[in-house]
């Protein structure tokens, strides 16, 4: 699996560069096509009955979300309220995960992404996964500074327990490879922030961030499906088919004291 995901990562970048060969100065079009590249990858490897589309989430109060680059939702038990081509409007209770995709980010774009995820509070279910996927990602040290330069409402210019849970659950970079997870950060003191676990196989081969991203998404789908199937049916975890992982290193972004 490790070699396969390394090749898939390379394939994603090849497709991205193919787009840029012909479309050089129209960022909205480049963005649309890079979203389609990842949507197609996930749709091919997510169980049937779960769909990968773009569109909007509607809750029971009639609140409509901002547009989602990727919505992973239960299309077996729930039909969209509206569909045109691959764009859907789906009920909030059907949504397993949402993913925002960026070709690259700087400080301004990252702050817009924070606001974007904040806008979903109260619209999606608390259990819904929220993910940021960046093809040409900045270094983690740059992300750290972007977090700490974010302008909060009011005088208290720091994240807290409420605003922390408005952030994406994971941030995945492909170039500058990392898979950050929102988590407890315990080093010299107990804090909340993000941790990135870097793994390798028993043969000392690095496990790509794309594999970790996919495992995370697939795991959320598995957890959702287990609540929908008979208790008599044992569903094997997809992680059982991936190589054993040994922790190679980890790094953290510390946001605030617990």
Secondary structure, 3 states (H helix, E strand, C coil): CHHHHHHHHHHHHHHHHHHHHHCCCCHHHHHHHHHHHHHHHHHHHCCCCEEEEEEEEECCCCCECCCEEEEEEECCCCCCCEEECCEEEEEHHHEEEEEEEEEECCHHHHHHHHHHHHCCCCCCCCCCEEEEEEEECCCHHHHHHHHHCCCCCCCCCCCCHHHHCCCCCEEEEEECCEEEEEEEEECCCEEEEEEEEEEECCCCCECCHHHHHHHHHHHHHHHHHHCCCCCCCCCCCHHHHCCCCEEEEEEEEEEEEC
